[in-house]
């Protein structure tokens, strides 16, 4: 492999080709430097650190070129209309090189695509999912990843393409009969995650059903945003109906989140969810009587 400084310069050029949808430029770069499709960028410098900061230390650490097609981490707030073709070019080159890293690139890359609100807003998310699925990416629990950022069409499409239906996804997209069946054998962690995802997305009926499955209504999920309770997340969603379902289901209103040290009412006031703030104030006052 070339010296890191040279590799990074070429990698940056390839990222620019991705961002601008320049298929021919990308093909040429990969033709002369095939390692761009097989090796991660282990020591990114200021150009990328300035764009995505802490993401390079967490979920976007040591990124592969393929992962940049997701625009998650967010850098430009948009994706070119031909991004699916761009992704296919990179995958084809990695496969041509018999890259040992390809499966990892695909399996994590599809999660990034599923998370990406930019891909959704740019109208390219389903096309990108097709490319990754057709290339052999695992779809295990990826529909739940899509729901983290409210990508409901992506979650439903993944199920249509053969992804196993999870309890969380069933509740968030309104597959009630399937959810009831899945809940019978679901583990406690699965049920708790389903409650949090429904709360996060303001799915009142989903929350109601999750509560009927025996979840802990005031406890966070260990698997997602564990700093706050379902009631905090429902407040953040802006859905008064969902907040009401939780409170009526026994959710505690005085628990403080572990990051901002705020109650659900504090969240409502900070986020200017005025109807929710008024409701929670009334409920807190009534609980003191």
C-alpha positions in Angstrom: 0.0 0.0 0.0 1.1 3.6 -0.7 2.4 5.9 2.0 -0.4 7.2 4.2 -0.1 10.8 3.1 -0.4 9.7 -0.5 -3.2 7.3 0.2 -5.1 10.0 2.1 -4.7 12.5 -0.8 -6.1 9.9 -3.2 -8.8 8.9 -0.8 -9.9 12.6 -0.5 -10.1 12.8 -4.3 -12.3 9.7 -4.4 -14.6 11.2 -1.7 -14.9 14.3 -3.8 -15.9 12.1 -6.8 -18.5 10.4 -4.6 -19.9 13.7 -3.4 -20.1 15.2 -6.9 -21.4 12.0 -8.5 -18.5 11.8 -11.0 -18.6 8.2 -12.0 -15.8 8.3 -14.6 -13.4 10.1 -12.2 -14.1 7.5 -9.5 -13.5 4.7 -12.0 -10.2 6.1 -13.0 -9.1 6.6 -9.4 -10.0 3.0 -8.6 -8.4 1.7 -11.7 -5.0 3.1 -10.9 -5.4 2.8 -7.1 -7.6 -0.2 -6.4 -6.6 -0.2 -2.7 -9.0 2.7 -2.3 -11.8 0.2 -2.5 -10.2 -2.3 0.0 -8.5 -0.3 2.7 -9.9 2.0 5.3 -8.7 5.6 6.0 -7.0 5.1 9.4 -5.5 8.5 9.9 -7.7 11.2 8.5 -6.4 14.7 8.7 -8.0 18.1 9.1 -10.1 18.0 5.9 -12.3 15.2 7.3 -11.9 16.0 11.0 -13.3 19.5 10.4 -16.4 18.0 8.7 -17.4 15.2 11.0 -15.3 15.6 14.2 -16.1 13.1 16.9 -17.8 10.7 14.5 -14.2 9.6 13.5 -13.7 8.5 17.1 -17.0 6.7 17.3 -19.4 5.2 14.7 -17.3 6.4 11.7 -13.9 5.3 12.9 -11.5 4.1 10.2 -14.0 4.6 7.4 -13.9 2.7 4.1 -14.6 4.7 0.9 -17.9 2.8 0.4 -19.3 4.2 3.6 -19.2 7.7 2.3 -22.1 6.9 -0.1 -24.4 7.0 3.0 -23.8 10.6 4.0 -23.8 9.4 7.6 -21.8 10.9 9.1 -23.3 14.0 7.6 -21.0 16.3 5.7 -22.9 17.9 2.8 -26.6 17.4 3.7 -27.2 16.0 0.2 -26.3 13.1 -2.0 -26.1 13.0 -5.8 -29.0 11.3 -7.7 -26.6 8.6 -9.1 -25.2 7.6 -5.7 -26.4 4.0 -6.1 -24.3 3.7 -9.3 -21.4 5.2 -7.4 -21.8 2.6 -4.6 -21.9 -0.1 -7.2 -18.6 1.0 -8.8 -16.8 0.8 -5.4 -18.3 -2.6 -4.6 -17.4 -4.0 -8.0 -13.8 -2.9 -7.6 -13.5 -4.3 -4.1 -14.9 -7.6 -5.4 -12.6 -7.6 -8.3 -9.7 -7.2 -5.8 -11.1 -10.1 -3.7 -11.1 -7.8 -0.8 -11.3 -9.6 2.6 -12.9 -6.4 4.0 -15.8 -6.4 1.5 -18.3 -8.2 3.8 -17.6 -5.9 6.7 -17.9 -2.9 4.3 -21.3 -4.1 3.2 -22.7 -5.1 6.6 -21.8 -1.9 8.3 -22.4 0.3 5.2 -26.1 -0.8 4.9 -26.6 0.3 8.5 -25.2 3.7 7.7 -27.5 3.9 4.7 -30.5 2.8 6.9 -29.6 5.5 9.5 -29.2 8.2 6.9 -31.8 10.9 6.9 -29.9 12.6 4.1 -30.3 9.5 1.9 -34.0 9.6 2.7 -34.4 13.3 2.0 -32.4 13.0 -1.2 -34.7 10.3 -2.5 -31.9 7.7 -2.9 -32.2 5.6 0.2 -34.1 2.7 -1.2 -31.9 2.5 -4.3 -28.8 2.4 -2.1 -30.4 -0.3 0.0 -31.0 -2.4 -3.1 -27.3 -2.1 -4.1 -26.1 -3.3 -0.7 -28.7 -6.1 -0.4 -27.9 -7.3 -3.9 -24.2 -7.3 -3.1 -24.9 -9.6 -0.1 -25.1 -7.2 2.9 -26.6 -8.7 6.0 -30.1 -7.2 6.8 -30.2 -8.5 10.4 -31.9 -5.8 12.5 -31.1 -3.2 9.9 -34.8 -2.2 9.8 -34.5 -1.2 13.5 -31.5 1.0 12.5 -33.6 2.7 10.0 -36.2 3.5 12.6 -33.7 5.3 14.8 -33.9 8.3 12.5 -37.6 7.8 11.5 -36.8 6.2 8.1 -40.1 4.2 8.0 -40.1 3.6 4.3 -36.6 2.2 4.5 -37.6 -0.1 7.4 -40.7 -1.4 5.5 -38.6 -1.8 2.3 -36.0 -3.9 4.1 -38.7 -6.3 5.2 -40.1 -6.4 1.7 -36.6 -7.4 0.5 -36.4 -10.3 3.0 -35.2 -8.8 6.2 -36.6 -10.6 9.3 -39.4 -8.6 10.8 -38.4 -7.5 14.3 -40.9 -6.6 17.1 -39.7 -3.0 17.0 -40.3 -2.7 13.3 -43.6 -4.4 13.4 -44.9 -1.9 16.0 -43.5 1.1 14.3 -44.9 0.3 10.9 -48.3 -0.9 12.2 -48.1 -4.7 11.6 -50.2 -5.4 14.7 -50.9 -9.1 14.2 -47.3 -9.8 13.5 -46.2 -7.8 16.5 -48.5 -9.7 18.8 -47.0 -13.0 17.6 -43.5 -11.8 17.8 -44.1 -10.6 21.4 -44.9 -14.1 22.6 -41.2 -15.2 22.3 -39.5 -11.8 22.5 -36.9 -11.3 25.2 -37.1 -8.4 27.7 -34.4 -6.4 25.9 -36.3 -6.7 22.6 -39.5 -5.5 24.2 -37.8 -2.6 25.9 -36.1 -1.6 22.6 -39.5 -1.7 20.9 -41.0 0.7 23.5 -38.1 3.1 23.1 -38.2 3.1 19.3 -42.0 3.6 19.3 -41.6 6.4 21.8 -38.8 8.0 19.9 -40.9 8.0 16.8 -44.2 9.2 18.4 -46.0 5.9 17.7 -48.8 6.0 20.3 -50.5 2.8 19.3 -47.1 1.0 19.2 -46.3 2.2 22.7 -49.7 1.1 23.9 -49.1 -2.4 22.6 -45.5 -2.5 23.9 -46.9 -1.7 27.4 -49.4 -4.6 27.1 -46.4 -6.9 26.4 -45.1 -6.2 29.9 -42.3 -3.7 29.3 -40.8 -1.5 32.1 -42.5 1.7 31.2 -40.0 4.0 33.0 -36.8 2.2 32.1 -34.5 3.0 29.2 -33.3 0.5 26.6 -29.7 -0.7 27.0 -29.5 -0.8 23.2 -30.5 2.7 22.3 -30.2 6.1 23.9 -29.9 4.7 27.4 -29.4 8.1 28.9 -33.1 8.7 28.9 -36.5 7.1 29.6 -39.2 6.3 27.0 -41.1 9.4 28.3 -38.1 11.6 27.5 -38.0 10.2 24.0 -41.7 10.6 23.5 -41.5 14.2 24.6 -38.7 14.7 22.1 -40.9 13.2 19.3 -43.5 15.9 19.8 -46.3 13.5 20.0 -48.7 14.4 22.8 -50.7 11.2 22.3 -47.6 9.1 22.9 -46.7 11.0 26.0 -50.3 10.5 27.3 -50.1 6.8 26.7 -46.9 6.5 28.7 -48.1 8.7 31.6 -51.4 6.8 31.7 -49.4 3.6 31.6 -47.5 4.6 34.8 -44.4 6.3 33.4 -42.6 8.3 36.1 -42.3 12.0 35.4 -39.6 12.9 37.8 -36.7 10.8 36.4 -33.8 12.9 35.1 -31.8 11.9 32.0 -28.1 11.2 32.6 -26.7 13.6 30.0 -28.7 16.8 30.5 -30.0 16.2 34.0 -33.5 17.0 32.8 -37.0 15.6 33.5 -39.4 15.0 30.6 -41.0 18.4 31.5 -37.6 20.1 31.3 -37.2 18.5 27.8 -40.6 19.7 26.7 -39.9 23.3 27.8 -36.4 23.3 26.3 -37.7 21.9 23.0 -40.6 24.3 23.0 -43.2 21.4 22.9 -45.8 23.7 24.5 -48.7 21.3 24.4 -46.7 18.5 26.0 -45.2 20.9 28.6 -48.7 22.0 29.6 -49.9 18.4 29.9 -46.9 17.3 32.0 -47.2 20.3 34.3 -50.9 19.4 34.9 -50.0 15.8 35.6 -47.1 16.7 37.9 -49.4 19.0 39.8 -52.1 16.4 40.1 -49.6 13.8 41.4 -48.8 16.1 44.3 -52.4 16.6 45.4 
